[in-house]
Amino acid sequence: MILYYKLNIMFTILQKEVSSILSSENSIDSKLLAVCSLLKENIPHYNWVGFYFKNGDKRELKLGPYVGTPTDHDIIPFGKGICGQVAESNENFVVPDVQAQDNYIACSISVKSEIVVPLFKDGENIGQIDIDSDTPDPFTAEDERFLEFVNREVAKIL
Ligand code: SME
């Protein structure tokens, strides 16, 4: 219970820091990278944090700024994996146990769970934030609300 409250306070503090990072004068990519680092360093169950964006007119996602173990999956076709499914569904995808998913692309053996939240610009699904966790079933509605906030803030600078 105490941990739960601590995490909610952390999300509130981090919202302000995310807005502050995104309002700086740096390049878009360096700001997105700073947001990834902020989240990974401060939220214990976030072990890989990255953005994927629609790759031009192609029905595929391209990896953007990220922090965590390097991944081979810099291009993901729509419909493939958790990320590719979110590109088509336009909905959050919370995966408590990645091993229970058929349509899942493994990036690292240590990953137990994942959350992907779509990023909308002018109503269009143009990308997503992807979090991998080494903890089983750690994501709650608070993670979803927080990551939706992050994506709304990011959309403003794109
Ligand atoms: N697991 C994702 C692939 C991206 S990695 O997590 C960085 C998926 O199934 O789409």
Residues whose N, C-alpha, C, O or C-beta is under 5 A from the ligand:
A	BS01	SME	T71 H73 K80 G81 I82 C83 G84 N103 Y104 I105 A106 C107 D132
